[in-house]
């Protein structure tokens, strides 16, 4: 089933690409960055690269020839996203020419669209997306969004669903005194990832800061069981058990 789910989006893009390629003329107008004499096949290959790198479709950048029409007016600059794409192409060219090419020792590594986008039209980190959701709609919505994004994108590279992302989010939440949110995200983190010592420490600290003493004791006990020499965890555990925290 995982294989089927991963293949379906690819199939949709391939079908869309086949449909779009039938519309592409043999000669082009209004090419501002691509070579004026680029072949039809080379242009199609370039567009497919954009499509897979950004998770984009033809209609994201190209307007319809008429309202509701399937055919595209590829020469038109009516859509702002097409103008943005040109700006991004110039940026990538400048990064490779003015910076990457001058790195010593020389490297064959080059910046590409996929370097930042990873299949997302608007590339953002998971932490940024969840923080925005927290600010706008609150904790339940942010937790639900994480689950939805993980279900939709896990394994695709668009977002980092490892323990690290949620750990970093938790650290930022604790730094802004959002203990309730931090504890909730660490509980979710423990559900979907195997926590390292870093994660277990954050879980314990979050529960402790949120006044959840029993959960904090359980967390700290796990840390001590895994590493009896962890003086910090042992001290926190002793204080919690004695009621001093």
Secondary structure by P-SEA (a helix, b strand, c coil): caaaaaaaaaaaaaaaaaaaaaaccccccccccccccccaaaaaaaaaaaaaaccccccccccccccccccccccccccaaaaaaaaaaaaaaaaaaccccccccccccccccccccccccccccaaaaaaaaaacccaaaaaaaaaaaaacccccccccccaaaaaaaaaaaaaacaaaaaaaaaaaaaacccccaaaaaaaaaaaaaacaaaaaaaaaaaaaaacccaaaaaaaaaaaaaccc
